Amino acid sequence: MNTIGRTLFGRKLKSQLTDLRSLHRNIANMGKSDWLCFTYSYHFRKGTIPTWLQGELIRNGPGIQKIGNDSYTHIFDGLAILHKFTLKDGKANYQSRALRSDAYKKNMEANRIVVSEFGTHAVRDPCQSLFGRLKSDFSAVGSLFGKTQSENDITDNCCVNVGYYGDQLYSMTETNFVRRVDPETLETLGPKTNIGNFVAINSATAHPHILEDGTAINVGNSYRHAGGPHYCFIKVPPSFQTEQTSFENAKLIAEIPSRWKMSPAYFHSFGITKSGKLIFVEYPLCLNLLGLAAGEFMRRSYAEWMTWYPKEKTRFHVISMDDGKLHPVIYETDQLFLFHHINAFEQDDELIVDVAGYSDGEWVGHITTKDTLKEGNFSEKSSARRYVLPLNVESAKPGENLVKLKGATATASLRAGEKKSTIDLTPQHFSEMLELPRINYKYNGQNYTYIYGIGQTAPSTTYKFEMNVVTKIDVVTGKKIDWVPEEGTMASEPVFVPDPTKANPEEDDGVILTALLPTDKPTNVSLLVLDAKTMKEVARAEFSAEGAVTGTFHGQWAQTGEKIHLY
């Protein structure tokens, strides 16, 4: 996993690893001004952009790593910077802008980190009185459990993803806050939106699913539930041509209790099927809520209160989106952690769930910016894995493999001696290394064939390994096609864009868009266009920007003329 820390979220020099802070040297001490970076030159290195490719790719990530003398310590932290590639009539443009969150404003005003993030605890105000510090600490503890609603205690630094709710574009993170963004200028619009004001949750993921009508489905935590911590699914209808936030019409559609009282699991995404099932994977990377509250006194971050319990099993929860009921069968597997679901679908009374999974989750709280300098910190690698969940197990016999899916090597067997029907799962592995997975989203929730993601190169004389190959995996045949960049070039999450000119398109008729960052030229960025069928390069637009171009986590393509923008 050290490859993610070293190559996805910060650049690596050709001869040695380098601190993320040095990579963002042009923006680390930018003071109180709004950082804006427009393209001043570009050229096509190769090929021609398809004329049907008209729209915008907007990406998000933690770009500002240092404020004054303070530096963020975890690679998930850093103030958000939005990046946009605009394609029109075969031409391309690039621009970027810092998200003007309240966290951004407060940090810049103080010239230090005063708002805590996932793995970085804020530095106390040296001028604040003892009474003021205690008041701030108790306010933060109260807001966690709902006793107060201080919006100043939780970050709105939305640096993980972007997404359209109708025609409203939001920047998202993993708290209860989202920030609306102007898709044309990337300016931050209005005050932050507190999702908790409209539906009873304390947080929400940055990976909502978008239905064909534009409705967004997401999952969050509720720490204030009478029955203890719950995982809560919400539905947000799309809004068009209104100043009111889309979240005003949000409603709760399902909730399930945490297995561990006062220690709910951390989660980053979930699965959904076309047939109306929600899949929530509860792995034993748990947040100690009492410890988190005490962390305000002990000055420890959110991540430092997460614990991995290797002896606990990972559980798959299956929920009906129609009535919110939990499927009665318990599904468990050994040693699974994941950030990203790939896809899920129902077929012949089986639920197929594909994820980018790890066999350990202990390292998550420890991937700091300092760790990116070290070789071999994280032995874990993510692989594309398939789990098959039999839905009807009434006639099952203990130990019998219940998987009927053709070609599948995953297993599912009834555990003997349990009061409730409990199925033990083992996965089928599609790859040795895969992260940041994407699919043709028109196939989301249904039977599909292709995964696109970031894979790993073979060791070279310069590096032990790199996680920067853009890869395509056929889940039916197991065939894999890689596009390998020049050494010293970092590729971002691949985004599939379907070809709208095809009358009867195949699943892989379209292109893959990914941003390329050359590690020896921090102000350069390229937009790469690949043929999604062959994984051959179609075109590449290279840009030279006014400041450092930083790495990103996730993004969304919005095709010109389309009302609903899917992932």
C-alpha positions as CSV (number, residue, x, y, z in Angstrom):
1,M,0.0,0.0,0.0
2,N,3.0,2.3,0.2
3,T,2.6,2.7,-3.5
4,I,-0.6,4.6,-3.0
5,G,0.9,6.9,-0.5
6,R,3.9,7.5,-2.7
7,T,2.5,7.8,-6.2
8,L,-1.2,8.5,-6.2
9,F,-1.4,11.4,-3.8
10,G,2.0,13.0,-4.2
11,R,4.7,13.0,-6.9
12,K,7.9,11.0,-6.7
13,L,11.2,12.3,-8.1
14,K,13.1,10.1,-10.5
15,S,15.9,9.3,-8.2
16,Q,14.3,9.3,-4.7
17,L,11.0,9.6,-2.9
18,T,10.1,13.1,-1.8
19,D,7.9,14.6,0.9
20,L,4.5,15.7,-0.3
21,R,5.2,19.1,1.1
22,S,8.0,19.8,-1.3
23,L,5.9,18.7,-4.2
24,H,3.4,21.5,-3.3
25,R,6.1,24.1,-2.7
26,N,4.5,26.6,-5.0
27,I,1.3,26.6,-3.0
28,A,2.4,25.7,0.5
29,N,2.9,29.2,1.7
30,M,0.4,31.1,-0.5
31,G,-1.0,33.1,2.4
32,K,-4.5,34.4,2.4
33,S,-5.1,34.7,-1.3
34,D,-7.3,32.4,-3.3
35,W,-5.0,30.2,-5.4
36,L,-6.1,30.0,-9.0
37,C,-4.1,28.3,-11.7
38,F,-5.1,28.6,-15.4
39,T,-3.4,27.1,-18.3
40,Y,-1.1,29.5,-20.2
41,S,0.0,27.0,-22.8
42,Y,-0.8,23.5,-24.1
43,H,-0.2,21.4,-27.2
44,F,-1.2,18.0,-28.4
45,R,1.5,15.5,-28.1
46,K,-0.3,12.9,-30.1
47,G,-3.6,12.1,-31.8
48,T,-7.0,13.9,-32.0
49,I,-9.7,14.2,-29.4
50,P,-12.9,12.6,-30.6
51,T,-15.4,15.3,-31.7
52,W,-18.2,13.7,-29.6
53,L,-16.2,14.1,-26.4
54,Q,-17.7,17.4,-25.3
55,G,-17.8,18.3,-21.6
56,E,-15.9,18.6,-18.4
57,L,-13.8,16.3,-16.2
58,I,-13.7,17.7,-12.7
59,R,-11.4,16.1,-10.2
60,N,-10.7,16.7,-6.5
61,G,-7.9,16.0,-4.1
62,P,-5.9,17.3,-1.1
63,G,-3.4,19.8,-2.6
64,I,-2.3,22.3,0.0
65,Q,-0.1,20.4,2.5
66,K,1.5,23.2,4.5
67,I,0.2,26.4,6.1
68,G,2.7,28.6,7.7
69,N,4.9,26.4,9.8
70,D,2.3,23.6,10.1
71,S,2.1,20.6,7.8
72,Y,-0.6,18.0,7.4
73,T,0.6,14.6,8.6
74,H,-1.8,12.2,6.8
75,I,-2.0,11.8,3.1
76,F,-5.8,12.0,3.2
77,D,-5.6,15.5,4.6
78,G,-4.5,18.7,2.9
79,L,-6.8,21.5,1.7
80,A,-8.9,20.7,-1.3
81,I,-7.9,21.8,-4.8
82,L,-10.4,21.3,-7.7
83,H,-9.1,20.6,-11.2
84,K,-11.1,20.9,-14.5
85,F,-10.4,19.7,-18.0
86,T,-12.8,21.1,-20.5
87,L,-13.1,19.5,-23.9
88,K,-14.9,21.2,-26.8
89,D,-14.6,20.8,-30.6
90,G,-11.4,18.8,-30.3
91,K,-9.8,21.4,-28.1
92,A,-8.8,21.2,-24.4
93,N,-8.4,23.6,-21.5
94,Y,-7.3,23.1,-17.9
95,Q,-7.9,25.2,-14.8
96,S,-7.8,24.6,-11.0
97,R,-8.8,26.4,-7.9
98,A,-8.6,25.9,-4.1
99,L,-11.9,25.1,-2.5
100,R,-12.8,28.1,-0.3
101,S,-14.1,26.1,2.6
102,D,-14.4,27.5,6.1
103,A,-11.5,25.3,7.0
104,Y,-9.4,26.9,4.3
105,K,-10.4,30.5,5.4
106,K,-9.7,29.8,9.1
107,N,-6.4,28.2,8.4
108,M,-5.2,30.9,6.1
109,E,-6.4,33.6,8.5
110,A,-4.4,32.1,11.3
111,N,-1.5,31.1,9.1
112,R,-1.5,27.6,10.7
113,I,-3.7,24.5,10.9
114,V,-6.6,25.3,13.2
115,V,-9.2,22.9,11.8
116,S,-8.6,19.1,12.4
117,E,-8.7,16.7,9.5
118,F,-8.8,12.8,9.3
119,G,-5.2,12.2,10.5
120,T,-4.1,15.7,11.5
121,H,-5.2,17.3,14.8
122,A,-5.4,21.1,14.8
123,V,-2.8,23.1,16.7
124,R,-4.2,24.8,19.8
125,D,-4.5,28.6,19.7
126,P,-1.6,29.7,21.9
127,C,-3.5,32.9,22.8
128,Q,-6.6,31.1,23.9
129,S,-7.3,31.1,27.6
130,L,-7.6,27.9,29.6
131,F,-11.4,28.5,30.0
132,G,-11.6,29.0,26.2
133,R,-9.8,25.8,25.5
134,L,-12.0,23.8,27.9
135,K,-15.1,25.3,26.4
136,S,-13.9,24.4,22.9
137,D,-13.1,20.8,24.0
138,F,-16.5,20.3,25.6
139,S,-18.3,21.8,22.6
140,A,-16.6,19.4,20.2
141,V,-17.5,16.4,22.4
142,G,-21.1,17.5,22.6
143,S,-21.4,18.0,18.9
144,L,-20.2,14.4,18.4
145,F,-23.1,13.0,20.4
146,G,-25.7,15.6,19.3
147,K,-25.7,17.6,22.5
148,T,-24.7,20.7,20.6
149,Q,-24.6,21.5,16.9
150,S,-21.5,23.6,16.7
151,E,-20.6,23.6,13.0
152,N,-17.2,25.0,13.8
153,D,-15.9,21.7,15.2
154,I,-16.0,19.5,12.1
155,T,-14.1,20.1,8.9
156,D,-15.8,21.1,5.6
157,N,-12.5,20.6,3.7
158,C,-14.2,18.5,1.0
159,C,-11.2,17.0,-0.7
160,V,-12.3,13.5,-1.7
161,N,-14.7,13.7,-4.6
162,V,-17.2,15.7,-6.6
163,G,-20.7,14.9,-7.8
164,Y,-23.8,16.3,-9.4
165,Y,-27.1,16.3,-7.5
166,G,-29.3,17.3,-10.4
167,D,-27.6,20.4,-11.8
168,Q,-25.9,21.2,-8.5
169,L,-22.2,20.3,-8.3
170,Y,-20.9,19.5,-4.8
171,S,-17.4,18.8,-3.4
172,M,-17.5,16.0,-0.9
173,T,-15.6,14.5,2.0
174,E,-16.5,12.1,4.8
175,T,-18.1,14.4,7.3
176,N,-21.6,15.8,7.4
177,F,-20.6,18.8,5.2
178,V,-20.6,19.3,1.5
179,R,-19.7,22.5,-0.5
180,R,-21.5,23.6,-3.6
181,V,-19.2,24.5,-6.5
182,D,-19.7,26.5,-9.7
183,P,-18.9,24.0,-12.5
184,E,-17.8,26.8,-14.8
185,T,-15.4,28.7,-12.6
186,L,-14.8,26.2,-9.8
187,E,-15.7,29.0,-7.3
188,T,-17.2,27.9,-4.0
189,L,-20.8,28.9,-3.8
190,G,-22.6,30.1,-0.7
191,P,-22.2,28.6,2.8
192,K,-21.5,25.0,3.5
193,T,-24.4,22.5,3.5
194,N,-24.8,20.5,6.7
195,I,-26.5,17.2,5.6
196,G,-27.4,16.5,9.2
197,N,-29.8,19.5,9.2
198,F,-32.0,17.5,6.7
199,V,-31.6,13.9,7.8
200,A,-30.3,12.4,11.0
201,I,-26.8,11.5,10.2
202,N,-23.4,12.6,11.5
203,S,-21.4,11.8,8.3
204,A,-21.8,10.6,4.7
205,T,-19.5,9.0,2.2
206,A,-18.0,10.8,-0.8
207,H,-19.2,8.0,-3.0
208,P,-22.9,8.3,-3.6
209,H,-24.6,6.2,-6.3
210,I,-26.6,8.0,-8.9
211,L,-29.8,6.4,-10.3
212,E,-30.9,6.9,-13.9
213,D,-33.4,9.7,-12.8
214,G,-30.6,11.5,-11.0
215,T,-31.6,10.4,-7.5
216,A,-28.5,10.0,-5.2
217,I,-28.2,7.2,-2.7
218,N,-25.6,7.4,0.0
219,V,-24.8,6.0,3.4
220,G,-23.6,7.7,6.6
221,N,-23.2,7.2,10.4
222,S,-25.6,8.1,13.1
223,Y,-24.0,8.3,16.5
224,R,-27.1,9.7,18.2
225,H,-29.4,6.7,17.5
226,A,-31.3,5.5,20.5
227,G,-30.1,1.9,19.8
228,G,-26.4,2.9,19.5
229,P,-24.4,3.8,16.4
230,H,-26.2,2.9,13.2
231,Y,-25.3,3.0,9.5
232,C,-28.0,5.0,7.7
233,F,-28.9,5.0,4.0
234,I,-30.4,8.2,2.5
235,K,-32.0,9.2,-0.7
236,V,-31.6,12.6,-2.2
237,P,-33.8,13.6,-5.2
238,P,-32.2,15.7,-7.9
239,S,-32.7,19.5,-8.0
240,F,-32.7,21.7,-11.1
241,Q,-32.7,25.4,-11.5
242,T,-33.1,26.3,-7.8
243,E,-31.0,28.0,-5.2
244,Q,-32.2,25.6,-2.5
245,T,-29.9,22.7,-1.8
246,S,-30.8,19.3,-3.1
247,F,-30.5,17.9,0.4
248,E,-33.6,19.7,1.6
249,N,-35.6,16.7,0.2
250,A,-33.3,14.0,1.6
251,K,-34.9,11.2,3.5
252,L,-33.8,8.1,5.4
253,I,-34.5,4.8,3.6
254,A,-32.7,2.2,5.7
255,E,-30.7,1.9,8.9
256,I,-28.8,-1.0,10.4
257,P,-27.0,-1.2,13.8
258,S,-23.3,-1.4,14.3
259,R,-22.1,-4.8,15.5
260,W,-19.9,-3.1,18.0
261,K,-21.5,-0.7,20.5
262,M,-19.6,2.6,20.7
263,S,-17.2,1.4,18.0
264,P,-18.8,1.6,14.6
265,A,-16.8,0.6,11.5
266,Y,-15.1,3.0,9.3
267,F,-16.4,2.9,5.7
268,H,-15.7,4.7,2.4
269,S,-18.3,3.3,-0.1
270,F,-21.1,0.8,-0.6
271,G,-22.7,-1.3,-3.3
272,I,-26.0,-1.1,-5.0
273,T,-27.9,-3.4,-7.5
274,K,-30.4,-2.6,-10.2
275,S,-32.7,-5.0,-8.5
276,G,-32.9,-2.7,-5.4
277,K,-30.4,-4.1,-3.0
278,L,-27.9,-2.2,-0.9
279,I,-24.6,-3.9,0.1
280,F,-22.8,-2.6,3.2
281,V,-19.5,-4.2,4.1
282,E,-18.8,-3.9,7.8
283,Y,-15.1,-4.7,8.4
284,P,-13.3,-4.5,11.8
285,L,-11.6,-1.2,11.4
286,C,-13.5,0.5,14.1
287,L,-13.8,4.1,15.5
288,N,-13.7,4.4,19.3
289,L,-16.3,7.0,19.9
290,L,-15.4,7.5,23.5
291,G,-11.8,7.8,22.6
292,L,-12.6,10.2,19.8
293,A,-14.4,12.4,22.3
294,A,-11.5,12.1,24.7
295,G,-9.3,13.0,21.8
296,E,-10.3,16.6,22.1
297,F,-8.5,16.6,25.4
298,M,-5.7,14.3,24.4
299,R,-5.1,16.1,21.0
300,R,-5.4,12.9,18.9
301,S,-6.9,12.8,15.4
302,Y,-9.8,10.9,14.1
303,A,-7.5,8.3,12.5
304,E,-5.6,7.7,15.7
305,W,-8.8,6.5,17.3
306,M,-9.4,3.8,14.7
307,T,-8.4,0.2,15.6
308,W,-8.1,-2.9,13.4
309,Y,-9.3,-6.1,15.0
310,P,-7.7,-8.9,13.0
311,K,-9.6,-11.7,14.9
312,E,-13.0,-10.2,13.9
313,K,-14.6,-11.2,10.7
314,T,-15.9,-8.9,8.0
315,R,-19.6,-9.0,7.5
316,F,-21.7,-8.3,4.3
317,H,-25.1,-6.7,5.1
318,V,-27.7,-6.9,2.4
319,I,-30.6,-4.4,2.6
320,S,-33.7,-3.9,0.5
321,M,-33.9,-0.4,-0.9
322,D,-37.7,-0.7,-1.2
323,D,-38.6,-1.4,2.5
324,G,-35.3,-0.9,4.3
325,K,-35.3,-4.4,5.7
326,L,-32.1,-6.4,6.4
327,H,-31.7,-9.7,4.6
328,P,-31.8,-12.4,7.4
329,V,-28.8,-14.4,6.2
330,I,-25.4,-13.4,7.8
331,Y,-22.5,-13.3,5.3
332,E,-18.9,-13.2,6.7
333,T,-15.4,-13.5,5.5
334,D,-11.9,-13.4,7.0
335,Q,-9.6,-10.4,6.8
336,L,-11.1,-8.0,4.4
337,F,-10.8,-4.2,4.3
338,L,-11.8,-2.0,1.4
339,F,-12.1,1.6,0.3
340,H,-13.9,1.0,-3.0
341,H,-16.8,-1.1,-4.2
342,I,-16.5,-1.9,-7.9
343,N,-19.9,-3.2,-8.8
344,A,-22.7,-5.5,-7.6
345,F,-25.6,-7.3,-9.3
346,E,-28.2,-10.0,-8.7
347,Q,-28.4,-13.1,-10.9
348,D,-30.2,-16.5,-10.4
349,D,-30.8,-16.0,-6.7
350,E,-27.2,-15.0,-6.1
351,L,-25.7,-11.6,-5.2
352,I,-22.4,-10.9,-6.8
353,V,-20.3,-8.3,-5.1
354,D,-17.0,-7.0,-6.6
355,V,-14.6,-4.9,-4.5
356,A,-11.0,-3.6,-4.5
357,G,-10.1,-5.4,-1.3
358,Y,-7.2,-5.6,1.2
359,S,-6.4,-8.4,3.6
360,D,-5.6,-6.0,6.4
361,G,-6.8,-2.6,7.5
362,E,-4.4,-1.7,10.3
363,W,-2.3,0.5,8.1
364,V,-5.0,3.1,7.3
365,G,-4.4,5.4,10.2
366,H,-0.6,5.4,9.6
367,I,-0.2,6.5,6.0
368,T,1.4,9.8,6.9
369,T,3.3,12.2,4.7
370,K,6.4,11.1,6.4
371,D,5.6,7.5,5.6
372,T,5.7,8.3,1.9
373,L,9.5,8.7,2.3
374,K,10.0,5.2,3.5
375,E,10.2,2.0,1.5
376,G,8.1,-1.0,2.7
377,N,5.9,0.6,5.3
378,F,2.7,-1.0,4.1
379,S,2.8,-4.5,2.9
380,E,-0.8,-4.5,1.9
381,K,-2.0,-4.4,-1.7
382,S,-5.5,-4.1,-3.0
383,S,-6.8,-6.6,-5.5
384,A,-10.0,-6.9,-7.4
385,R,-12.1,-9.5,-5.6
386,R,-15.5,-11.2,-6.2
387,Y,-17.7,-12.5,-3.5
388,V,-20.8,-14.5,-4.3
389,L,-23.7,-14.4,-1.8
390,P,-26.4,-17.0,-2.1
391,L,-29.7,-15.4,-1.2
392,N,-31.7,-18.5,-0.5
393,V,-30.0,-21.0,1.9
394,E,-33.0,-22.8,3.4
395,S,-31.9,-26.2,2.0
396,A,-28.2,-25.7,2.3
397,K,-26.0,-28.3,4.1
398,P,-23.0,-27.2,6.2
399,G,-19.7,-27.2,4.3
400,E,-21.4,-27.4,0.9
401,N,-20.2,-24.8,-1.7
402,L,-23.4,-22.9,-2.6
403,V,-21.9,-20.8,-5.4
404,K,-23.6,-21.6,-8.8
405,L,-22.2,-18.7,-10.8
406,K,-20.6,-20.1,-14.0
407,G,-16.8,-19.8,-13.9
408,A,-16.6,-18.5,-10.4
409,T,-13.9,-19.7,-8.0
410,A,-15.4,-17.8,-5.0
411,T,-17.0,-20.1,-2.4
412,A,-20.0,-19.7,0.0
413,S,-20.8,-22.4,2.6
414,L,-23.2,-22.7,5.5
415,R,-21.5,-22.6,8.9
416,A,-22.4,-25.4,11.2
417,G,-23.8,-24.8,14.7
418,E,-25.1,-21.2,14.3
419,K,-28.6,-20.2,15.4
420,K,-28.9,-17.8,12.5
421,S,-28.0,-18.9,8.9
422,T,-24.4,-17.8,8.6
423,I,-22.5,-18.1,5.3
424,D,-18.7,-18.2,5.2
425,L,-17.3,-16.5,2.0
426,T,-14.0,-16.8,0.2
427,P,-13.3,-14.5,-2.8
428,Q,-12.2,-15.0,-6.4
429,H,-9.3,-12.7,-7.2
430,F,-9.2,-10.9,-10.6
431,S,-5.9,-9.1,-10.1
432,E,-2.8,-8.9,-8.0
433,M,-3.0,-5.1,-7.7
434,L,-5.9,-2.7,-8.4
435,E,-7.2,0.5,-6.8
436,L,-9.4,3.4,-7.8
437,P,-11.7,1.1,-9.8
438,R,-14.2,2.5,-12.3
439,I,-16.7,0.9,-14.7
440,N,-19.0,1.9,-17.5
441,Y,-21.6,3.3,-15.0
442,K,-24.4,2.5,-17.3
443,Y,-23.8,-1.1,-16.1
444,N,-23.8,-0.1,-12.5
445,G,-25.8,-2.6,-10.4
446,Q,-26.1,-5.1,-13.2
447,N,-24.1,-7.9,-14.9
448,Y,-21.0,-6.4,-16.5
449,T,-17.7,-7.4,-18.0
450,Y,-15.0,-4.7,-17.5
451,I,-13.2,-3.0,-14.7
452,Y,-10.8,-0.1,-15.2
453,G,-8.4,1.0,-12.5
454,I,-4.8,1.8,-11.5
455,G,-2.5,-1.2,-11.4
456,Q,1.1,-1.9,-10.7
457,T,4.2,-2.0,-12.9
458,A,6.9,-4.5,-12.6
459,P,10.0,-3.4,-10.6
460,S,12.5,-1.3,-12.4
461,T,16.1,-0.2,-11.8
462,T,14.8,3.1,-10.5
463,Y,11.8,2.0,-8.3
464,K,10.9,-1.1,-6.4
465,F,7.4,-0.8,-7.9
466,E,4.9,1.8,-9.0
467,M,1.1,1.9,-8.8
468,N,0.5,3.9,-12.0
469,V,-0.5,1.5,-14.8
470,V,-4.0,2.1,-16.2
471,T,-5.5,-1.3,-16.5
472,K,-8.6,-3.0,-17.9
473,I,-9.8,-6.4,-16.5
474,D,-12.3,-8.7,-18.1
475,V,-14.1,-10.4,-15.2
476,V,-15.4,-13.1,-17.5
477,T,-12.2,-14.3,-19.1
478,G,-9.7,-12.8,-16.7
479,K,-7.9,-11.1,-19.6
480,K,-6.0,-8.0,-18.6
481,I,-4.8,-5.1,-20.7
482,D,-2.4,-2.4,-19.4
483,W,-1.5,1.0,-20.6
484,V,1.9,1.8,-19.1
485,P,3.1,5.4,-18.9
486,E,6.6,6.7,-19.3
487,E,8.7,6.1,-16.2
488,G,8.4,8.9,-13.8
489,T,4.8,9.7,-14.8
490,M,1.8,9.2,-12.4
491,A,-1.6,8.3,-13.7
492,S,-4.9,9.3,-11.9
493,E,-8.1,7.3,-11.5
494,P,-9.4,6.3,-14.9
495,V,-12.8,7.6,-15.8
496,F,-14.9,5.8,-18.5
497,V,-16.9,8.0,-20.9
498,P,-19.3,6.1,-23.2
499,D,-19.4,6.9,-26.9
500,P,-22.9,8.5,-27.6
501,T,-22.6,8.1,-31.3
502,K,-22.9,4.3,-31.2
503,A,-26.5,3.0,-32.0
504,N,-26.0,-0.3,-30.2
505,P,-22.9,0.3,-28.1
506,E,-20.9,-2.5,-26.5
507,E,-19.9,-2.1,-22.9
508,D,-16.4,-0.9,-23.7
509,D,-17.4,1.4,-26.6
510,G,-15.9,4.7,-25.3
511,V,-12.8,6.3,-24.0
512,I,-10.9,6.4,-20.7
513,L,-9.8,9.8,-19.4
514,T,-6.9,10.1,-16.9
515,A,-4.6,12.9,-15.8
516,L,-0.9,12.3,-16.0
517,L,1.6,14.1,-13.8
518,P,5.3,14.0,-14.7
519,T,7.3,13.8,-11.4
520,D,10.1,16.0,-12.7
521,K,7.9,18.8,-13.9
522,P,5.6,19.9,-11.0
523,T,3.8,22.6,-13.1
524,N,2.9,20.2,-16.0
525,V,-0.2,18.0,-16.4
526,S,-1.6,16.0,-19.3
527,L,-5.0,14.7,-20.1
528,L,-4.7,11.3,-21.6
529,V,-7.5,9.8,-23.8
530,L,-7.4,6.0,-24.2
531,D,-9.6,3.8,-26.4
532,A,-11.5,1.9,-23.7
533,K,-11.7,-1.2,-25.9
534,T,-8.0,-1.6,-26.9
535,M,-6.4,0.6,-24.1
536,K,-4.4,2.3,-26.8
537,E,-3.6,6.0,-26.7
538,V,-6.0,8.1,-28.8
539,A,-4.8,11.6,-27.8
540,R,-2.9,13.5,-25.2
541,A,-3.2,17.2,-24.4
542,E,-0.2,18.6,-22.4
543,F,-0.6,21.7,-20.2
544,S,2.0,23.9,-18.6
545,A,0.3,25.7,-15.6
546,E,1.2,28.8,-13.6
547,G,1.7,26.8,-10.4
548,A,2.2,23.3,-9.1
549,V,-0.4,20.8,-10.3
550,T,-1.3,18.5,-7.4
551,G,-2.6,14.9,-7.3
552,T,-6.3,14.0,-7.0
553,F,-8.5,11.2,-5.5
554,H,-11.7,11.1,-7.6
555,G,-13.6,12.9,-10.3
556,Q,-16.7,13.0,-12.5
557,W,-17.2,13.6,-16.2
558,A,-20.2,15.7,-17.3
559,Q,-21.1,15.4,-21.0
560,T,-22.4,18.6,-22.6
561,G,-26.2,18.5,-23.1
562,E,-26.9,15.7,-20.7
563,K,-29.3,16.5,-17.8
564,I,-28.2,13.6,-15.5
565,H,-24.5,13.1,-14.9
566,L,-23.6,9.6,-13.8
567,Y,-20.3,8.3,-12.6
